[in-house]
Amino acid sequence: MKSTFKVLFYLKKGSEKKNGEVMIMARITIDGKLCQFSTKQSILPDSWNIAAGKAKGKDAGKINALLDDIKASLNNIYHEQQRRDNYVTAEKVKNEFLGHSEKHETVLTLFKKHNDDVKQLVGISKTIATYRKYEVTRRHLAEFIQSKYNVSDFAINEITPMFITDFELYLRTTCKCGYNTTAKFMQFFKRIILIARNNGILIGDPFASYKIRLEKVDRGYLSEDEIKIILKKKMVSERLENVRDLFIFSCFTGLAYIDVANLTQDNIRKSFDGNLWIITKRQKTNTDVNVPLLDIPKMILKKYKGNLPDGKILPVISNQKLNAYLKEIADVCGIKKNLTFHLARHTFATTTTLAKGVPVETVSKMLGHTNIETTQIYARITNNKISNDMQGLDKKFVGIEKIYKEVSMK
């Protein structure tokens, strides 16, 4: 529904000066609500055309030109506020014209500045994936604002809790995003609001009563038997063989794709125990990652040593292609799970380490996690480990069993 906007000029009664002139007032009306202010111009009542709201006579040109400028400025402010803000009032238009309004920072403008800053940090402290996630969030937000409010941007100080819940609903319905995907987008949006608050652009917190919760997901992993199937399978091309080697390398080191891609020979060092370790930092969190090299990743590194260009130590390709080729490998190996490169990291946490008795604290350190709860999401206790851990436990309760037998036989 389009709002009505009018500007009218009139003479203020009871404002006569000694020379008989009366103050010219401007009245703004939007949707039936009005406010007025002085134009700082005055005129003799006989030189004023009440019906037209203009000056008349031979000296009217100068005053009417000033009034036309005022009207044009008010009109521009009104349309700019319509484009920018959630709502427009006569008071807001007047205040902005008189220079009394606060500077209006818009959410998409701030979002773009933030994303531009993130883009400059790609390869330093941010990944291209992080930048793309922020960009997708900004695009969804822009489409929501256009769809819901029919404007191209939105004033940050007018974002309300209702705006936030409406955006969440838009993501779940129009964009058909899953629960956790929606929660991630809302986290990225909240980051922009936090920046606005920290910089004094926004006083309150529209997210104060909004809770972002991620559902726990049963992350997939490969069993030892499935790893063996992939290892034994003769790959039909060098391309698939390279991808298999990269995947297996991560299954036995726990490195994420970007950290494998960043590995150089300098990251492979002899440590205090005389063994080769991977010593690097996670690009995602900049935390230290120190992983002793098992025999399988050692063999993979030896296979490619001196055979790759540009000092590479592994045949890394793009993550997108890598995941596409992993699906081919899953098909030829008869593995029904959704094989992705990140699944290798889960496999390291579960099958390679935890299931073999490596403490979760050690696994967490090797994965480069800053919070052990994160590791507990990746790593789950397998039935085999439960069986092995419970072996022989009965022998420790022989005395209690004898007591029960004696009691039950009475």
N, C-alpha and C positions, 0 to 999 in steps of 0.2 A: 504494500500500500504506500503510494507516494505521498509525502508530506506537502502541505501548502506553505508557501513562503511569500511574504509581502513586505515591502518597505514603503512607508508613508511619511511625508514631511508635513508638519503643522506648526502653528504658532502657539507658544505657551502663554496661557492667560495669566495675568498678574505679574508679568515679567517686564513691564514697560520701563525703559530707561528714561533719563531726563530729556533726551532728544526725541522721545516718542516711539523709538524702535522697540520691537518685541523679539525675543529669542526664538530662533527656528529649531524645532525639535525633530528628531528622527524616531519613528516607531517601527520596530520589527515585530512581525506577527508570524508565528509558525504553529500550525495546527490549532489555531484559536487562542494560543497563549502569546502574550506580548510583553515587550519591555521597551523602554525609550531612553534616549540620551540626547544631550545637547550637541548641536552641530558646531557650536561656537560662532554661528552667524546670526545676525539680527537684521530686521527690516521693518519699515513702516507698515502698519496693517493695511493701508490703502494700496500698497504695492504688492500685495499677496493675493494670489488666486487660490481660494480655499478648495474649490472643486478639483483643480489640477494638482494642487500641492506644490505650486511653483511660484516663483516671483514673476511679476508682470511689469510692463513699462519699459522705458528706454534704457534703464540701467540694470535690467534683470539678467542679462547675459552672463555676467561674472558669477553672480550667486547661483544661478541655475547650473552652470558648469561645475561648480564646487559640489552642489547637491548630487549631480549626475555621477561625479567621481566617488562620492560616498556610497551611493546606491550600487555602483559597479563593484566596489570593494566588498561591500556586504554580501553581494550576490556570489562573488568568488569564494569568500570565506564559507558561506553556506554550502556550496557545492563541494568544496574541499573537505569540510567536516562530514558531509554525507558519504564521501568516498572513503574517508579515513576512520570515522568513529562509529560506534555502535548506535548512537542516537544523536540528534541535533536539537538544540533548544534555542529560543530567541536570546536567552541570557548568555549562552556559550558564544553565539555569533557576535553579540555586542562586546563581550569581554575580550575576544580575540581581536576585534577591530580596534578597541581602545588600548590594546597591549597589556591587558590585565591577566590574560590566560597563561597557564603554565605551558612550557614547551611540550608538544605532543610527540612522544616517541612511539613508533608503531612496532608491533610485534614482528612482522615479517622483515622490516628494515633491520631490526636488531638481530634477528635470526640469520639474515644474510651476512651481516658483519661478523657474527660469531663463526659461521661456516667458512667464510673467507679466511679468518684467522686459523681455523683448524686445517684448511687446505695448505696453508704455508708451513704448517708443522708436520705435514705428511713426510714420512721418512726420517723425521727427527724424534718426535715424541708421540706422533699419531700415525695410524695406519690409514690407507686409502679406504679400507672397509668402514672405518669409523666415520670418515668424512661423508661417504655415500649414505650411511644411515641417517646422519643429520640432514643431508639434502633431501632424502625421501620424506623425512618427517616434515621438513619445511614445505615441501610440495603438497603433502596431504593437508597441512594446516591452511595453506593458501586456497586450495580447492574447497575446503570446508567453509572458510570465511566467505568466499564468493557464493557458494551454494546457500549458506544459511542467512547471510546478511546482505548479499548482493553488493558488496564493496570489495575493493582490491587489497585493502589492508585494514588493520584494526589497532586502535589506540591501546597501548599496554595498560594504562591506568583505568581502562574500562573493562578489562577481563575479569569476569566474575566466576564463582564456583559453578554456576549454571553453564557458562561458556565451556568450562573444562569438561563437565559431564556430557554436554552435547557433542563435543569433539570426540570423546571416547565412544559415544554411541555411533557417530559417523564412521569411525574406524572399524567398529565391529559390524556395522550393517552395510553401508555403501561400499567401503573398501574391502569388506569380508575378511578382515584380519583376525587371526586367532587370538586367544586370550593373552598369551605371553608376548606375542608380537605387538599387540595393542599396548600392553604394559610397558614395553621397551620404548615405543613411540612417545608415550606419556612421560617417561623418564627424560627423554631428550627434550621435550617441550618444557618440562619443569626446570631443566637446566637453564633455559632462556629466561624464564621468570625469575630464577635465582640471581642471574646476572643483572636483571633490571632492578631487583631489590638491593643488591650489593652496591649498585651505582646510584642509588637514590632516585631512580626513575619511577619506581613503584614503592609505595609505603606499606600497604597491607600485603597479605599472602593469600591469593585465591586458592592455593593448594593446601591451605591449613587443615581443612577437614577432608581432604581427598587422599586416600591411602592407595599406594601402588604396591600390589602384591603379585609376585610371580608364582605360578603353579609349579610344583615339583614335577619334573619330567623324568621318566625312566629312560635314561640315555642308553643307547645301544652300545654293544661292544662285541668283539669276536672271542669265541672260545679258543682254547689251544688247538683243538682239532680243526677248526676253521682256518686258523693261521697255517697249519700244516697243509691243508688242501691248497691254499693260495701259493705256498712255497713249492709244492710238488708239481703244480700245473705248468706245463710247457706253454709259454706265451707265444702267440702266433706272429708277433711283430716286436721289433726293438722298442717301439713306442710303449706298448703295454708292459714290456719287461721293465723299462725304466720307471713307469708308474708304480708297478708292483714293488720295486726296490725302495722307492720313496715311502710308500705306505708302510712296508715292513720296518723300514728304518725308524719311523715314528712310533710304531707299535713297541719298539724296544728302547726308545729314548724318551717318549712322551712329548716331543716338541710339536708345537702348533705349526701350521703351514708357513706363516710369515717368518718364524724363527728358523725353520729348516732352510727357507729361501735365503736368509741372511747369513747362513753359516759360511765361514771361510776356514782355511787351514789354521789360521791364528787361534780359532776357537777350540781346536783339538790339541790338548796339552797333557803332558805327564804331570800328575798331581803328587801330593805328599806320599802316597802309597806306592808310587812307581808305576801306576796304571794310567792308561789314557782316559781322559775325561773330556766331556763337552763343557766348556766354561764360557757362558754367554749371558745375555740379559734378555728377558722377554720384551719384545717391542711394545706389546699391549700395555704393560704395567711398569716397565723399566726395572723389574725385580731381577735379582741374580738367579741364574739357573745353572746348577752344577750337577752333571749326570755322569756317573762312571759308565764307560762304554762296554757293553756286553759283546760277546764274540760275533753275533750276527751283524750288528751295525758296523763293527770293525771290518768284517768281510765285505760289506757293501761299500764302505769308503775305499778299501783297497782295490775293489773292482774298477772304480771310476778314477782312481788317482792318476793324474797326468793325461787323462783322455778327454777332458772337457775344456772349452775355451774360457777366456776371461778369468782365469783363476778359480773357477767353480769347482766344488768338490762333490756335488751331487747334480744329477740332470733335472733341475727344477724347471717346470713350466707353470703357466698361470693356474691359479687355484680352480678357476672355472673349468678349464680343460682337464685338469687333474681329476676333478670329481666326475666329469662326464666319462672319462676313460675307466675310472674305478667301477662305474656301473657296468661297463663291458666286462671287466674282470669278474664281477659278481655273477654275471650271466654265465660266462664260460666255466666258472667254478661251481655253479649250482647253489650259490649262497643267496638266500632270499632276503637277507637284511639290506637296509638302505646303506650301501657302502659309500661313505664319504671320507675325506682325508681326516676330518676331526674325529671320526670314529676310532682312528688309530690311537689318538690321545686317550680316549676312554678305555681302549683295550690295554694300553700301558698301565693305567691306573688300576684296572681290575684284574685282568688275566696275567699280565707280565709280573706285576709286583704284589698287590695285596693278596691275591690267591696263592702266592708262593710264600706268604708269611712275612713280607716286608711291612713294617709298621706304617700306619696311615700318616704319622707325623713325617716319616722319611719320604713317603710318596708325595706328600704336600710340598715338601721342600724341593724335590726334583721337578715338580710341575710348575714351580715358581708362583704358587698361590700365597697370598698374604693372609688368608683366612682358612683355617682347617675345615670349616664348614663347607667351603667351596669344593674341597677335595672329597668330602663325604657325599656330595651330590654325584660326582663322577664315579667314585669307587663304591661298588656294592659287594657285600659278602656273598660269594658263590656257594652253592650247595656242597660242592666238593670241599671247600675250605671248612665249612661247618662240620662235615663228616670227619675230616682229618683232625680238626681241633678237638672234637668230642671223643676221638679214639682213646680208649684206655681210661676214660673218666670214671667208669664203673668201679675200677679197681681202687679208686680213692675213697669209695663209700662202703667198703666191705663191712666195717663195724656197724654202720647204720642199718645195712641190709639184714645183718644177723638179728638185730633188735626187732626189726619188723617181722621177720620169720617167727621168732619166739613168741611175739605178741599175737600174731595171726593164728598160731597153732593151738592157743589156749581155748 
